[in-house]
Amino acid sequence: MGMLSSLKSLLSGSPKAPAQPKAMPSEEYEGFEIIPMPAAEGGQYRLNGIIRKGEQEHQMIRADMFGSVDDCANEMKRKSKILIDQMGERLFD
């Protein structure tokens, strides 16, 4: 019966949706809020998060992959600070 249910699940056409990234503790920097949201992908974590100031938000997604969620969150914060230093308010244009 297991083979029959496996075949049925293949034909049902309802693929499992990837897990949504979960927000980790945020950090304030130069008036901006940095919110790491590592995205689980293939046993690793893709650099992902939000940079926010007031009502404005910038979604930051990079190709960088990490073996641990903490390493990914720390690198997101580091890269966000560089981006804020370089772009400032223009980040939201």
N, CA and C atoms as a LAMMPS dump frame, in Angstrom:
ITEM: TIMESTEP
0
ITEM: NUMBER OF ATOMS
279
ITEM: BOX BOUNDS ff ff ff
-5.0000000000000000e+02 5.0000000000000000e+02
-5.0000000000000000e+02 5.0000000000000000e+02
-5.0000000000000000e+02 5.0000000000000000e+02
ITEM: ATOMS id mol type element x y z
1 1 1 N 0.816 -1.185 0
2 1 2 C 0 0 0
3 1 3 C 0.868 1.261 0
4 2 1 N 2.086 1.199 0.553
5 2 2 C 2.965 2.349 0.612
6 2 3 C 3.337 2.862 -0.766
7 3 1 N 3.542 1.953 -1.701
8 3 2 C 3.908 2.354 -3.059
9 3 3 C 2.733 3.071 -3.733
10 4 1 N 1.542 2.6 -3.487
11 4 2 C 0.356 3.213 -4.068
12 4 3 C 0.154 4.637 -3.528
13 5 1 N 0.359 4.839 -2.218
14 5 2 C 0.19 6.181 -1.647
15 5 3 C 1.304 7.112 -2.135
16 6 1 N 2.509 6.581 -2.357
17 6 2 C 3.599 7.402 -2.901
18 6 3 C 3.27 7.864 -4.31
19 7 1 N 2.716 6.942 -5.118
20 7 2 C 2.327 7.28 -6.485
21 7 3 C 1.211 8.328 -6.474
22 8 1 N 0.263 8.179 -5.561
23 8 2 C -0.829 9.132 -5.444
24 8 3 C -0.31 10.53 -5.088
25 9 1 N 0.658 10.595 -4.169
26 9 2 C 1.185 11.906 -3.773
27 9 3 C 1.962 12.55 -4.91
28 10 1 N 2.61 11.75 -5.75
29 10 2 C 3.323 12.294 -6.907
30 10 3 C 2.36 12.889 -7.926
31 11 1 N 1.214 12.243 -8.088
32 11 2 C 0.249 12.681 -9.078
33 11 3 C -0.69 13.769 -8.573
34 12 1 N -0.719 13.992 -7.275
35 12 2 C -1.662 14.974 -6.725
36 12 3 C -1.298 16.406 -7.096
37 13 1 N -0.016 16.657 -7.398
38 13 2 C 0.394 17.976 -7.859
39 13 3 C 0.447 19.045 -6.791
40 14 1 N 0.483 18.676 -5.539
41 14 2 C 0.576 19.684 -4.48
42 14 3 C 1.959 19.615 -3.827
43 15 1 N 2.929 20.313 -4.44
44 15 2 C 4.285 20.271 -3.869
45 15 3 C 4.328 20.973 -2.521
46 16 1 N 5.222 20.499 -1.67
47 16 2 C 5.386 21.094 -0.353
48 16 3 C 6.041 22.468 -0.509
49 17 1 N 5.417 23.475 0.041
50 17 2 C 5.947 24.842 -0.048
51 17 3 C 7.165 24.981 0.862
52 18 1 N 8.18 25.744 0.409
53 18 2 C 9.346 25.946 1.264
54 18 3 C 8.962 26.74 2.509
55 19 1 N 9.657 26.468 3.599
56 19 2 C 9.378 27.169 4.852
57 19 3 C 9.696 28.655 4.709
58 20 1 N 8.843 29.486 5.264
59 20 2 C 9.062 30.932 5.226
60 20 3 C 10.166 31.288 6.223
61 21 1 N 11.04 32.236 5.844
62 21 2 C 12.091 32.655 6.771
63 21 3 C 11.481 33.253 8.037
64 22 1 N 12.108 32.971 9.173
65 22 2 C 11.645 33.493 10.447
66 22 3 C 12.564 34.619 10.896
67 23 1 N 11.964 35.702 11.376
68 23 2 C 12.743 36.846 11.838
69 23 3 C 13.504 36.483 13.11
70 24 1 N 14.755 36.911 13.151
71 24 2 C 15.596 36.745 14.334
72 24 3 C 15.669 38.097 15.042
73 25 1 N 16.274 38.152 16.218
74 25 2 C 16.364 39.437 16.928
75 25 3 C 16.981 40.527 16.051
76 26 1 N 16.344 41.695 16.079
77 26 2 C 16.809 42.802 15.247
78 26 3 C 17.907 43.586 15.955
79 27 1 N 18.541 44.465 15.17
80 27 2 C 19.603 45.32 15.693
81 27 3 C 19.426 46.722 15.125
82 28 1 N 19.603 47.727 15.953
83 28 2 C 19.526 49.119 15.514
84 28 3 C 20.915 49.574 15.066
85 29 1 N 20.942 50.325 13.961
86 29 2 C 22.207 50.865 13.456
87 29 3 C 21.925 52.164 12.711
88 30 1 N 22.494 53.258 13.182
89 30 2 C 22.371 54.571 12.529
90 30 3 C 20.912 54.945 12.236
91 31 1 N 20.004 54.581 13.133
92 31 2 C 18.593 54.911 12.949
93 31 3 C 17.815 53.911 12.106
94 32 1 N 18.467 52.872 11.627
95 32 2 C 17.838 51.814 10.832
96 32 3 C 17.675 50.577 11.707
97 33 1 N 16.663 49.798 11.434
98 33 2 C 16.471 48.506 12.099
99 33 3 C 16.857 47.407 11.114
100 34 1 N 17.756 46.53 11.539
101 34 2 C 18.206 45.411 10.706
102 34 3 C 17.575 44.139 11.275
103 35 1 N 16.813 43.444 10.43
104 35 2 C 16.091 42.248 10.867
105 35 3 C 16.559 41.054 10.035
106 36 1 N 17.451 40.217 10.579
107 36 2 C 17.878 39.024 9.844
108 36 3 C 16.745 38.01 9.743
109 37 1 N 16.611 37.416 8.566
110 37 2 C 15.597 36.385 8.337
111 37 3 C 16.214 35.281 7.469
112 38 1 N 17.187 34.533 7.999
113 38 2 C 17.834 33.493 7.204
114 38 3 C 16.808 32.553 6.573
115 39 1 N 16.991 32.264 5.288
116 39 2 C 16.058 31.404 4.553
117 39 3 C 16.669 30.014 4.399
118 40 1 N 16.031 29.013 4.995
119 40 2 C 16.499 27.632 4.888
120 40 3 C 16.381 27.175 3.444
121 41 1 N 17.472 26.587 2.948
122 41 2 C 17.495 26.162 1.554
123 41 3 C 18.52 25.046 1.384
124 42 1 N 18.053 23.846 1.122
125 42 2 C 18.95 22.724 0.862
126 42 3 C 19.907 22.404 1.998
127 43 1 N 19.449 22.51 3.24
128 43 2 C 20.296 22.207 4.384
129 43 3 C 21.218 23.342 4.793
130 44 1 N 21.123 24.476 4.106
131 44 2 C 21.911 25.651 4.437
132 44 3 C 20.964 26.835 4.605
133 45 1 N 21.545 28.017 4.828
134 45 2 C 20.742 29.22 5.024
135 45 3 C 21.208 30.328 4.096
136 46 1 N 20.271 30.876 3.328
137 46 2 C 20.562 31.979 2.41
138 46 3 C 20.442 33.303 3.157
139 47 1 N 21.383 34.216 2.888
140 47 2 C 21.362 35.538 3.505
141 47 3 C 20.092 36.26 3.06
142 48 1 N 19.275 36.638 4.026
143 48 2 C 17.981 37.244 3.761
144 48 3 C 17.583 38.084 4.975
145 49 1 N 16.926 39.206 4.729
146 49 2 C 16.445 40.017 5.841
147 49 3 C 15.844 41.324 5.369
148 50 1 N 15.51 42.157 6.327
149 50 2 C 14.862 43.438 6.05
150 50 3 C 15.642 44.548 6.747
151 51 1 N 15.82 45.653 6.028
152 51 2 C 16.358 46.877 6.612
153 51 3 C 15.191 47.853 6.644
154 52 1 N 14.895 48.397 7.819
155 52 2 C 13.712 49.23 7.992
156 52 3 C 14.083 50.553 8.658
157 53 1 N 13.412 51.599 8.216
158 53 2 C 13.502 52.895 8.887
159 53 3 C 12.122 53.521 8.792
160 54 1 N 11.481 53.689 9.944
161 54 2 C 10.116 54.198 9.949
162 54 3 C 9.198 53.231 9.222
163 55 1 N 8.481 53.755 8.237
164 55 2 C 7.547 52.937 7.457
165 55 3 C 8.196 52.33 6.218
166 56 1 N 9.435 52.697 5.939
167 56 2 C 10.11 52.212 4.733
168 56 3 C 10.882 50.931 5.023
169 57 1 N 10.864 50.02 4.04
170 57 2 C 11.575 48.747 4.173
171 57 3 C 12.341 48.43 2.894
172 58 1 N 13.466 47.759 3.067
173 58 2 C 14.249 47.251 1.946
174 58 3 C 14.496 45.77 2.202
175 59 1 N 14.042 44.908 1.296
176 59 2 C 14.28 43.471 1.397
177 59 3 C 15.67 43.183 0.869
178 60 1 N 16.499 42.551 1.686
179 60 2 C 17.867 42.234 1.294
180 60 3 C 18.003 40.723 1.145
181 61 1 N 18.272 40.265 -0.072
182 61 2 C 18.488 38.851 -0.359
183 61 3 C 19.792 38.751 -1.132
184 62 1 N 20.672 37.867 -0.7
185 62 2 C 21.955 37.677 -1.376
186 62 3 C 22.149 36.203 -1.679
187 63 1 N 23.117 35.91 -2.525
188 63 2 C 23.412 34.528 -2.915
189 63 3 C 24.201 33.785 -1.842
190 64 1 N 24.732 34.489 -0.868
191 64 2 C 25.557 33.88 0.176
192 64 3 C 24.795 32.783 0.915
193 65 1 N 25.454 31.637 1.124
194 65 2 C 24.866 30.513 1.85
195 65 3 C 25.759 30.179 3.04
196 66 1 N 25.123 29.778 4.167
197 66 2 C 25.842 29.484 5.397
198 66 3 C 25.346 28.18 6
199 67 1 N 26.224 27.511 6.728
200 67 2 C 25.879 26.252 7.37
201 67 3 C 25.089 26.423 8.656
202 68 1 N 25.169 27.611 9.268
203 68 2 C 24.424 27.822 10.511
204 68 3 C 23.575 29.083 10.398
205 69 1 N 22.441 29.054 11.067
206 69 2 C 21.52 30.174 11.048
207 69 3 C 22.157 31.402 11.712
208 70 1 N 22.954 31.192 12.761
209 70 2 C 23.597 32.308 13.451
210 70 3 C 24.654 32.98 12.582
211 71 1 N 25.454 32.178 11.866
212 71 2 C 26.452 32.754 10.952
213 71 3 C 25.766 33.583 9.874
214 72 1 N 24.661 33.074 9.371
215 72 2 C 23.906 33.77 8.333
216 72 3 C 23.353 35.098 8.862
217 73 1 N 22.785 35.087 10.052
218 73 2 C 22.22 36.302 10.646
219 73 3 C 23.313 37.341 10.902
220 74 1 N 24.449 36.902 11.406
221 74 2 C 25.553 37.826 11.68
222 74 3 C 26.081 38.461 10.398
223 75 1 N 26.173 37.683 9.338
224 75 2 C 26.655 38.232 8.066
225 75 3 C 25.628 39.178 7.452
226 76 1 N 24.344 38.886 7.64
227 76 2 C 23.305 39.792 7.145
228 76 3 C 23.428 41.142 7.837
229 77 1 N 23.661 41.135 9.149
230 77 2 C 23.84 42.379 9.894
231 77 3 C 25.077 43.131 9.404
232 78 1 N 26.168 42.42 9.202
233 78 2 C 27.414 43.046 8.757
234 78 3 C 27.241 43.704 7.39
235 79 1 N 26.662 42.964 6.446
236 79 2 C 26.468 43.499 5.096
237 79 3 C 25.441 44.633 5.083
238 80 1 N 24.445 44.551 5.949
239 80 2 C 23.448 45.618 6.03
240 80 3 C 24.089 46.922 6.504
241 81 1 N 24.971 46.837 7.465
242 81 2 C 25.661 48.028 7.968
243 81 3 C 26.488 48.681 6.87
244 82 1 N 27.154 47.87 6.07
245 82 2 C 27.937 48.401 4.946
246 82 3 C 27.001 49.101 3.959
247 83 1 N 25.89 48.46 3.637
248 83 2 C 24.916 49.033 2.71
249 83 3 C 24.341 50.347 3.248
250 84 1 N 24.035 50.388 4.529
251 84 2 C 23.516 51.614 5.147
252 84 3 C 24.563 52.718 5.073
253 85 1 N 25.827 52.381 5.364
254 85 2 C 26.906 53.38 5.295
255 85 3 C 27.059 53.925 3.875
256 86 1 N 26.897 53.074 2.885
257 86 2 C 27.082 53.471 1.496
258 86 3 C 25.866 54.212 0.922
259 87 1 N 24.679 53.751 1.26
260 87 2 C 23.464 54.261 0.623
261 87 3 C 22.644 55.211 1.504
262 88 1 N 22.626 54.993 2.782
263 88 2 C 21.795 55.798 3.676
264 88 3 C 20.329 55.751 3.257
265 89 1 N 19.689 56.905 3.229
266 89 2 C 18.268 57.016 2.887
267 89 3 C 17.98 56.609 1.428
268 90 1 N 18.977 56.68 0.562
269 90 2 C 18.781 56.304 -0.854
270 90 3 C 18.461 54.826 -1.008
271 91 1 N 18.67 54.074 0.038
272 91 2 C 18.362 52.652 0.035
273 91 3 C 16.901 52.388 -0.325
274 92 1 N 16.031 53.344 -0.029
275 92 2 C 14.602 53.18 -0.251
276 92 3 C 14.102 53.784 -1.554
277 93 1 N 14.976 54.344 -2.356
278 93 2 C 14.569 54.96 -3.645
279 93 3 C 14.172 53.91 -4.647
